[in-house]
Structure formats: structure tokens, C-alpha cells
Amino acid sequence: MSNHPTARVTDVDVIDIRFPTSRELDGSDAMNPDPDYSAAYVVLRTDADDRLGGPLEGHSFTFTIGRGNEVQAAAIATLRAHVVGLSVDAVCADPGSVSRALSGDSQLRWLGPEKGVMHMAIGAVVNAVWDLAARRAGKPVWKLLADAEPEWLADQVDYRHIADALSREEALALLRRGKEGAPERERLLLDRGYPAYTTSPGWLGYSDEKMSRLARQAVAEGFTQIKLKVGADLADDVRRLRVARAAVGPGIRVAIDANQRWNVAEAVEWTKALAESDPYWIEEPTSPDDILGHAAVRRGVAPIKVATGEHVQNRIVFKQLLQAGAIDILQIDAARVGGVNENLAILLLAAKYDVPVCPHAGGVGLCELVRHLSMFDFVALSGTTEDRVIEYVDHLHEHFEDPVVILDGHYTAPTVPGFSSRMHAGSIAAYRYPNGTFWAADRTAHEKGTH
């Protein structure tokens, strides 16, 4: 493997990739009835070699649901000049240097700061750096993190705007405590995996028959929790939740997800109307920016738990949700915030406030990424999987070189070096938009009227 000290990042490729998931209503919910799961895909190219003698690259992406993916791709492309020319040694030794430089750029910050399309673009580049670093180290990202010294991990966190809730000293103490018993937990992880729950039965566009069939199948496959989308029609939700509960029985947790559909009072009333079927949590009952609204919902629907996070835009909002006692379940997303470094801050905040982390992972590639973060959390931070599950959706894994594998309702631990973020070249060629082979053939079929 080439470790020449002058090895540099030589280019950044950005590709608009889209899948036609709306045609089967996969991913449909009350706010997003017709999603086409998409990825603004990024490749950091270098002039170094990996351990197998091929080019050393870092791959990642930001998830969207179709229209606007070109905007996300354009945002990533604007970061090219900030990354090309960086030392491979330097960025692999300190991925936080890239995170700090991009998030701290004065002109880029004006587009946020640290929120929205530009922040997600920064997250994609930062995650690509972690893929690069892990490939270079010959480890999956979860193990790279778990093996790291607590002092190094503490220095990967940006404490700006969260120091009132988490200091570096507190983070270091949590990370040192997390090291205790880590080897045994790593063995347990490799042997058993990490608990999962599935949303695959619960898309809003599915018929009752399909939902019931998939719910029973999920239980047979070892899942102990499923999730249903709600929020479009109360009578339909009451019926669907009764059908789901009958399908899985009383011993399986059934979570519900409103995808930000409601005002605060409506969220309380609607959730109470569904309480007869014993929902475990209500997810995104209102705007993810409404900290006090979430707190009011939590008070109003207890003992049903409140979960949120997939659209929370940065560590600062997560800090406030925790400070306000607004959530029972914190849901990180690997591609929503500024990458691994910011998610490390969020995991540390959750550990300090003793709030379980149950990641969001619906969407193309999100299952592949976020398992690394939860597995690190188990091995070397929180040290537990109690009341913790990673979302699983059975869509599009075949497009990845290191796809998720579920056994008996658990994510198996990835062993391939990197962040599991690399798509097959054939999938990229087929689904790049608008001129990949799939989309070109689809367009031809429309023009001929044979679609």
C-alpha cells in the first residue's frame, strides 16, 4: 500500500442517482406520498493505493427522495475546491479537520449555518473522508471508532454551541467509561449483531392485506418491533393499527410515525385515539424544529414514548430536545447532519442524558451507514442495546458492495473496511439521472407509449 507523504485528494466526483420507488409506493407516508429514493453520491479520489493495490477512494452520499437531488449534488460539487489537494495522511489522521474547515467556512456558513442542503453536503464529504480513513486502516468504520483512543475521539467533536450541555471533559469521561468491557461487547456484537426493527410492513400506500402479511413475516424473521406510518386519515389509522396489532400479537412492539404531519394539539389527540392498540412510540409528531412542541406532546401522550431525529438539522437542536426533556427516543441519521463527527457529538449528548438512540434508516443506503454508528455506541460508548434498535427497510441493498445482512432480527456487524457506502459500478451506470441506462430506457418507453 502506498503511504507516500505527498499523496493528495485529486478530485471529487458527484453523481445524481435515483431509483423509481414511487411506482410501488415503497417509502410512502403522510407527508411524502410518492418518494423516489435517491442519492447525491460523492467519490473522493486520491493518488494513493489501498491495501489491495487499487486506487484509494472515499465514497459516500446524501439521501433525498427524488426531485431536488440535483440541488443536493450541486451543493456537494461546490465543496470540491475545499477538498482537492488535501493531504491523505492529514485527513485520515484527523477527519475532524475537514469537518471543522467546511462547517467553519464563513461564506458557506451563511447558507446555513450548519443546516439544510449545504450542511448535508458537508456531511457527505465528511463521511467520504471516514470511508477513506477506514479503508486505509483496513477496518470498518464502527471498529475504527471503537478502537480509537478516547482523547482522539473527544477531539473529533465540535463543542461550539453545545458546551453548556457537553464539555470536552465530560465527553472524555464518557468515552473512557465506554472503553471498560469493550472487548467483550465487541465479541457479543460479532456473534449476535445489533437489534433491528422494520418499517417494511408499514408504508402508508400498502393495502391492509399486504401490511398484515409483511407484519407476520417480520415476526417470523425475528423482529420484535415494527413501525407503521400514520397521519393521513384517523379512521384509516385506527383500522390499520388494529390490523397490525392482530397480525403480530401483544408481545411485539408497534411504533407509529407521523412524519411531522401534525400541529401539537392534533398530535396529542390523534396519538391518544390510537392508544387502544398500544403503540410503543410516536415518531416525528410535529416539526423537528419545535422543541417545546415535542415536550408538550410528550407530556400529553405518556406513557407512549416520543421519538424524533431523522430531520433534526444539527447537534444544537438535539441538545435542546434533550435539555427540554422533549423526547424519549433519539433518532440519529447518518446523512442528515454534518457526518460522523457531528453524529459522534450527538451520541455523546444522548449518553450523557441517558436517552436511548434508535437510528433512522429508511432510504437508500442509510441502513448500510448508520449501523456503524450504533455498533460503535454499543461497543465503546453507551455499552448497551437495551431499548435500542436500528430501523431496517428492505429496499435497494443489492446496489451496495457491502450490503446490510439481517439475521434473526439483528444487523450483523460489517467486517469489510470502510463505511459500507460504496455502490456497485453497474448500479451507478444504470440509475444515474437522467441518462443512466435504466432512465434512458424508461424515457424511450414513455416516448413510444409502451411504458
DATADA-V117569 format. One record per pair of residues at least 24 apart in sequence whose C-alpha atoms are under 10 Angstrom apart, sorted by the first residue. I is the first residue (numbers start at 1). J is the second residue. Records with the same first field share a line. If there is no record, write none. Layout:
I->J + J
This chain:
1->48 + 49 + 50 + 51 + 52 + 53 + 54 + 55 + 56 + 136
2->47 + 48 + 49 + 50 + 51 + 53 + 54 + 55 + 56 + 136
3->48 + 49 + 50 + 88 + 89 + 136
4->47 + 48 + 49 + 88 + 89
5->48 + 87 + 88 + 89 + 90
6->47 + 48 + 85 + 86 + 87 + 88 + 89
7->46 + 47 + 48 + 49 + 85 + 86 + 87 + 88 + 89 + 90
8->45 + 46 + 47 + 48 + 83 + 84 + 85 + 86 + 87 + 88 + 89 + 90 + 91
9->44 + 45 + 46 + 47 + 48 + 56 + 57 + 58 + 80 + 83 + 84 + 85 + 86 + 87 + 88 + 91
10->44 + 45 + 46 + 47 + 48 + 57 + 80 + 83 + 84 + 85 + 86 + 87 + 88
11->43 + 44 + 45 + 46 + 47 + 57 + 80 + 81 + 83 + 84 + 85
12->42 + 43 + 44 + 45 + 46 + 57 + 58 + 59 + 76 + 77 + 79 + 80 + 81 + 83 + 84 + 125
13->41 + 42 + 43 + 44 + 45 + 59 + 73 + 76 + 77 + 80
14->39 + 40 + 41 + 42 + 43 + 44 + 60 + 61 + 70 + 72 + 73 + 74 + 75 + 76 + 77 + 80
15->39 + 40 + 41 + 42 + 43 + 61 + 69 + 70 + 73 + 74 + 76 + 77 + 428 + 431 + 432 + 433
16->40 + 41 + 42 + 61 + 66 + 68 + 69 + 70 + 71 + 72 + 73 + 74 + 428 + 431 + 432 + 433 + 434 + 436
17->41 + 61 + 63 + 64 + 66 + 69 + 70 + 73 + 427 + 428 + 429 + 430 + 431 + 432 + 433 + 434 + 436
18->63 + 64 + 65 + 66 + 67 + 69 + 364 + 428 + 430 + 431 + 432 + 433 + 434 + 436 + 438 + 439
19->65 + 66 + 364 + 396 + 427 + 430 + 431 + 432 + 433 + 438 + 439
20->65 + 66 + 431 + 438 + 439
21->65 + 66 + 395 + 396
22->65 + 66 + 205
24->205 + 206
25->203 + 204 + 205 + 206
26->200 + 201 + 202 + 203 + 204 + 205 + 206 + 363 + 393 + 394 + 395
27->65 + 199 + 200 + 202 + 203 + 204 + 205 + 206 + 229 + 362 + 363 + 393 + 395
28->202 + 203 + 204 + 205 + 206 + 229
29->202 + 203 + 204 + 205 + 206 + 228 + 229 + 230 + 231 + 232 + 257 + 258 + 259 + 261
30->203 + 204 + 205 + 229 + 230 + 231 + 232 + 233 + 257 + 258 + 259 + 260 + 261
31->229 + 230 + 231 + 232 + 258 + 259 + 260 + 261
32->65 + 204 + 259
33->203 + 204 + 205 + 232
34->65 + 66 + 205
35->64 + 65 + 66 + 67 + 363
36->64 + 65 + 66 + 67 + 363 + 364
37->63 + 64 + 65 + 66 + 67 + 69 + 362 + 363 + 364 + 365 + 395 + 396
38->62 + 63 + 64 + 65 + 66 + 67 + 68 + 69 + 70 + 363 + 364 + 365 + 431 + 432 + 433
39->63 + 64 + 65 + 66 + 69 + 70 + 72 + 73 + 363 + 364 + 365 + 432
40->64 + 66 + 68 + 69 + 70 + 71 + 72 + 73 + 74 + 75 + 76 + 77 + 121 + 124 + 432
41->69 + 72 + 73 + 76 + 121 + 124 + 125 + 128 + 421 + 422 + 423 + 428 + 432
42->73 + 76 + 77 + 121 + 124 + 125 + 127 + 128 + 421 + 422
43->124 + 125 + 128 + 129 + 131 + 132 + 422
44->80 + 83 + 84 + 125 + 128 + 129 + 131 + 132
45->84 + 132
46->84 + 85 + 86 + 87 + 88 + 132
47->88
48->88 + 89 + 136
49->136
50->132 + 135 + 136 + 137 + 138
51->135 + 136 + 137 + 138
56->88 + 131 + 132 + 133 + 135 + 136
57->128 + 129 + 131 + 132 + 133 + 135 + 136 + 418 + 422
58->125 + 126 + 127 + 128 + 129 + 130 + 131 + 132 + 133 + 134 + 135 + 136 + 418 + 419 + 421 + 422
59->124 + 125 + 126 + 127 + 128 + 129 + 130 + 131 + 132 + 418 + 419 + 420 + 421 + 422 + 423
60->123 + 124 + 125 + 126 + 127 + 128 + 129 + 130 + 131 + 132 + 335 + 339 + 365 + 369 + 419 + 420 + 421 + 422 + 423
61->120 + 121 + 123 + 124 + 125 + 126 + 127 + 128 + 334 + 335 + 364 + 365 + 366 + 369 + 421 + 422 + 423
62->117 + 120 + 121 + 122 + 123 + 124 + 125 + 127 + 334 + 335 + 336 + 337 + 339 + 364 + 365 + 366
63->120 + 124 + 334 + 335 + 336 + 362 + 363 + 364 + 365 + 366
64->335 + 336 + 363 + 364
65->363 + 364
66->433
68->117
69->117 + 433
70->433
71->117 + 118
72->116 + 117 + 118 + 120 + 121
73->117 + 118 + 121
74->117 + 118 + 121
75->117 + 118 + 119 + 120 + 121 + 122
76->117 + 118 + 119 + 120 + 121 + 122 + 123 + 124 + 125
77->121 + 125
78->108 + 118 + 121 + 122
79->108 + 118 + 121 + 122 + 125
80->125
83->125 + 129
88->129 + 132 + 133 + 136
89->133 + 136
90->133
91->126 + 129 + 130 + 132 + 133
92->129 + 130 + 131 + 132 + 133 + 134 + 135 + 136 + 137
93->133 + 152
94->129 + 130 + 133 + 152 + 153 + 155 + 156
95->126 + 127 + 128 + 129 + 130 + 132 + 133 + 156 + 340 + 341
96->126 + 129 + 130 + 152 + 153 + 155 + 156 + 157 + 158 + 339 + 340 + 341 + 342
97->126 + 155 + 156 + 341
98->122 + 125 + 126 + 129 + 341
99->123 + 125 + 126 + 127 + 129 + 156 + 157 + 158 + 338 + 339 + 340 + 341 + 342
100->126 + 156 + 157 + 158 + 338 + 341
102->126 + 338
103->158 + 338
112->313
113->314
114->313 + 314 + 315 + 316 + 337 + 338
115->312 + 313 + 314 + 336 + 337 + 338
116->311 + 312 + 313 + 314 + 336 + 337
117->313 + 336 + 337
118->337 + 338
119->313 + 314 + 335 + 336 + 337 + 338 + 339
120->313 + 314 + 334 + 335 + 336 + 337 + 338 + 339
121->335 + 336 + 337 + 338 + 339
122->335 + 336 + 337 + 338 + 339
123->334 + 335 + 336 + 337 + 338 + 339 + 340 + 341 + 342 + 343
124->334 + 335 + 336 + 337 + 338 + 339 + 340
125->338 + 339
126->338 + 339 + 340 + 341 + 342
127->334 + 335 + 338 + 339 + 340 + 341 + 369 + 419 + 421
128->339 + 340 + 418 + 419 + 421 + 422
129->339 + 340 + 418 + 419
130->339 + 340 + 341 + 418 + 419
131->417 + 418 + 419 + 420 + 421 + 422
132->417 + 418 + 419
133->417 + 418 + 419
134->416 + 417 + 418 + 419
135->416 + 417 + 418 + 419
136->417 + 418
137->417 + 418
138->415 + 416 + 417 + 418
139->414 + 415 + 416 + 417 + 418 + 419
140->372 + 413 + 414 + 415 + 416 + 417 + 418 + 419 + 420
141->340 + 369 + 371 + 372 + 373 + 375 + 376 + 414 + 415 + 416 + 417 + 418 + 419 + 420
142->369 + 370 + 371 + 372 + 373 + 374 + 375 + 376 + 377 + 378 + 379 + 380 + 413 + 414 + 415 + 417 + 418 + 419
143->186 + 372 + 373 + 375 + 376 + 379 + 380 + 413 + 414 + 415 + 417 + 418
144->372 + 376 + 417 + 418
145->340 + 344 + 372 + 373 + 375 + 376 + 377 + 379 + 380
146->175 + 178 + 179 + 182 + 183 + 186 + 372 + 373 + 375 + 376 + 377 + 378 + 379 + 380 + 381
147->179 + 182 + 183 + 376 + 379 + 380
148->175 + 179 + 380
149->175 + 176 + 179
150->174 + 175 + 176 + 177 + 178 + 179 + 380 + 381
151->175 + 176
153->341 + 344 + 345
154->341 + 344 + 345 + 348
155->341
156->340 + 341 + 342 + 344 + 345
157->340 + 341 + 342 + 343 + 344 + 345 + 346 + 348
158->315 + 341 + 342 + 344 + 345
159->315 + 316 + 342 + 345
160->315 + 316
161->315 + 316 + 317 + 319
162->315 + 316 + 317 + 318 + 319 + 320 + 345 + 346 + 349
163->316 + 319
164->319 + 323
165->316 + 319 + 320 + 322 + 323 + 349 + 352 + 353
166->319 + 345 + 346 + 348 + 349 + 352 + 353
167->349
170->348 + 349 + 352
171->344 + 345 + 348 + 349 + 351 + 352 + 381
172->348
174->348 + 349 + 351 + 352 + 380 + 381 + 382
175->348 + 351 + 377 + 380 + 381 + 382
176->380 + 381
177->380 + 381 + 382 + 383
178->351 + 376 + 377 + 378 + 379 + 380 + 381 + 382 + 383 + 384
179->379 + 380 + 381 + 382 + 383
180->379 + 380 + 381 + 383
181->379 + 380 + 383
182->376 + 378 + 379 + 380 + 381 + 383
183->379 + 380
184->379
185->375 + 378 + 379 + 380 + 383 + 384
186->375 + 376 + 378 + 379 + 380 + 383 + 413
187->379
188->379
189->375 + 376 + 378 + 379 + 410 + 411 + 412 + 413
190->375 + 411 + 412 + 413 + 414 + 415
191->412 + 413
192->407 + 408 + 410 + 411 + 412 + 413
193->371 + 375 + 405 + 406 + 407 + 408 + 409 + 410 + 411 + 412 + 413 + 414
194->371 + 374 + 375 + 378 + 385 + 388 + 389 + 390 + 406 + 407 + 409 + 410 + 411 + 412 + 413
195->222 + 223 + 224 + 225 + 358 + 374 + 385 + 386 + 387 + 388 + 389 + 390 + 391 + 392 + 406 + 407 + 408 + 409 + 410 + 411 + 412
196->222 + 223 + 224 + 225 + 226 + 358 + 359 + 371 + 388 + 389 + 390 + 391 + 392 + 393 + 406 + 407 + 408 + 409 + 410 + 411 + 412
197->222 + 223 + 224 + 225 + 226 + 227 + 253 + 254 + 255 + 358 + 388 + 389 + 390 + 391 + 392 + 393 + 409 + 410 + 411
198->223 + 224 + 225 + 226 + 227 + 228 + 254 + 255 + 361 + 362 + 389 + 390 + 391 + 392 + 393 + 394 + 409
199->225 + 226 + 227 + 228 + 229 + 254 + 255 + 256 + 257 + 361 + 362 + 391 + 392 + 393 + 394
200->226 + 227 + 228 + 362 + 391 + 392 + 393 + 394 + 395
201->226 + 227 + 228 + 229 + 244 + 393 + 394
202->226 + 227 + 228 + 229 + 230 + 240 + 241 + 244 + 254 + 255 + 256 + 257 + 393
203->227 + 228 + 229 + 230 + 257
204->228 + 229 + 230 + 231 + 232 + 236 + 237 + 240
205->229
207->240
208->236 + 239 + 240 + 241 + 243 + 244
209->243 + 244
211->240 + 243 + 244 + 247
212->240 + 241 + 243 + 244 + 245 + 246 + 247 + 248
213->244 + 247 + 248
214->244 + 247 + 248
215->243 + 244 + 245 + 246 + 247 + 248 + 254
216->244 + 246 + 247 + 248 + 249
217->247 + 248
218->248 + 408 + 409
219->247 + 248 + 249 + 252 + 408 + 409
220->248 + 408 + 409
221->406 + 407 + 408 + 409 + 410
222->406 + 407 + 408 + 409 + 410
223->252 + 253 + 392 + 406 + 407 + 408 + 409 + 410
224->248 + 251 + 252 + 253 + 254 + 389 + 408 + 409 + 410
225->251 + 252 + 253 + 254 + 255 + 280 + 389 + 391 + 409
226->252 + 253 + 254 + 255 + 256 + 280 + 391 + 392
227->253 + 254 + 255 + 256 + 257 + 279 + 280 + 281 + 282 + 283 + 391 + 392
228->254 + 255 + 256 + 257 + 258 + 279 + 282 + 283
229->255 + 256 + 257 + 258 + 259 + 282 + 283
230->256 + 257 + 258 + 259 + 261 + 270 + 271 + 274 + 282 + 283 + 285
231->256 + 257 + 258 + 259 + 260 + 261 + 262 + 267 + 270 + 271 + 285
232->258 + 261 + 262
233->270
234->270 + 271 + 273 + 274
235->273 + 274
237->270 + 273 + 274
238->270 + 271 + 273 + 274 + 275 + 276 + 277
239->274 + 277
240->277
241->274 + 275 + 276 + 277 + 278 + 279
242->274 + 276 + 277 + 278
243->277
244->277
245->277 + 278 + 279
246->277
250->277 + 278
252->279 + 280
253->278 + 279 + 280 + 281
254->278 + 279 + 280 + 281 + 282
255->279 + 280 + 281 + 282 + 283 + 304 + 305 + 306 + 307
256->280 + 281 + 282 + 283 + 284 + 285 + 306 + 307
257->281 + 282 + 283 + 284 + 285 + 306 + 307 + 308
258->282 + 283 + 284 + 285 + 286
259->283 + 284 + 285 + 286 + 287 + 288 + 308 + 310 + 311
260->284 + 285 + 286 + 287 + 288 + 308 + 311
261->285 + 286 + 287
262->286 + 287
263->287 + 293 + 297
264->290 + 292 + 293 + 294 + 295 + 296 + 297 + 300
265->293 + 296 + 297 + 300
266->297
267->293 + 294 + 296 + 297 + 298 + 300 + 301
268->296 + 297 + 298 + 299 + 300 + 301 + 302
269->297 + 300 + 301
270->301
271->297 + 300 + 301 + 302 + 304
272->300 + 301 + 302 + 304
275->301 + 302 + 303 + 304
278->303 + 304
279->303 + 304 + 305
280->304 + 305 + 306 + 307
281->305 + 306 + 307 + 308 + 328 + 329
282->306 + 307 + 308 + 328 + 329
283->307 + 308 + 309 + 310 + 327 + 329 + 330 + 331
284->308 + 309 + 310 + 311 + 312 + 331
287->311 + 312
288->312 + 313 + 317 + 318 + 321
289->313 + 317 + 318 + 320 + 321
290->317 + 320 + 321 + 326
291->317 + 318 + 319 + 320 + 321 + 322 + 323 + 324 + 325 + 326 + 327
292->320 + 321 + 324 + 325 + 326
293->326
294->321 + 324 + 325 + 326 + 327
295->321 + 322 + 324 + 325 + 326 + 327 + 328
296->325 + 326
297->326 + 327
298->325 + 326 + 327 + 328
299->325 + 326 + 327
304->328
305->329
306->330
307->331 + 356 + 357 + 358
308->332 + 358 + 359 + 360
309->333 + 336 + 357 + 358 + 359 + 360
310->334 + 335 + 336 + 337 + 359 + 360 + 361 + 362
311->335 + 336 + 337 + 360
312->336 + 337
313->337 + 338
314->338 + 342 + 343 + 345 + 346
315->342 + 343 + 344 + 345 + 346 + 347 + 349
316->345 + 346
317->346
318->345 + 346 + 347 + 349 + 350
319->345 + 346 + 349 + 350 + 353
322->349 + 350 + 352 + 353 + 354 + 355
323->349 + 353
325->353 + 355
327->355 + 356
328->354 + 355 + 356 + 357
329->354 + 355 + 356 + 357 + 358 + 359 + 387 + 388
330->355 + 356 + 357 + 358 + 359 + 360 + 388
331->356 + 357 + 358 + 359 + 360 + 361 + 390 + 391
332->357 + 358 + 359 + 360 + 361 + 370 + 373 + 374 + 390
333->358 + 359 + 360 + 361 + 362 + 366 + 367 + 369 + 370 + 373
334->359 + 360 + 361 + 365 + 366 + 367 + 368 + 369 + 370 + 371 + 372 + 373
335->360 + 361 + 365 + 366 + 369 + 370
336->360
340->369 + 370 + 372 + 373
343->370 + 373
344->373 + 376 + 377 + 381
347->373 + 374 + 376 + 377 + 381 + 382
348->377 + 381 + 382
350->382
351->377 + 381 + 382 + 383
352->382
354->382
355->382 + 387 + 388
356->382 + 384 + 385 + 386 + 387 + 388 + 389
357->382 + 385 + 386 + 387 + 388 + 389 + 390
358->385 + 387 + 388 + 389 + 390 + 391
359->388 + 389 + 390 + 391 + 392
360->389 + 390 + 391 + 392 + 393
361->390 + 391 + 392 + 393
362->390 + 391 + 392 + 393 + 394 + 395
363->392 + 393 + 394 + 395 + 396 + 397
364->393 + 394 + 395 + 396 + 397 + 399 + 400
365->393 + 395 + 396 + 397 + 398 + 399 + 400 + 403 + 404 + 420 + 421 + 422 + 423
366->391 + 392 + 393 + 397 + 404 + 420 + 421
367->391 + 392 + 393 + 394 + 395 + 397 + 403 + 404 + 405 + 411 + 420 + 421
368->392 + 397 + 400 + 402 + 403 + 404 + 405 + 411 + 414 + 419 + 420 + 421 + 422
369->403 + 404 + 418 + 419 + 420 + 421
370->419 + 420
371->404 + 411 + 412 + 413 + 414 + 419 + 420
372->413 + 414 + 418 + 419 + 420
373->419
375->411 + 412 + 413 + 414
397->423
398->423 + 424 + 427
399->423 + 424 + 425 + 426 + 427 + 428
400->424 + 425 + 427 + 428
401->425
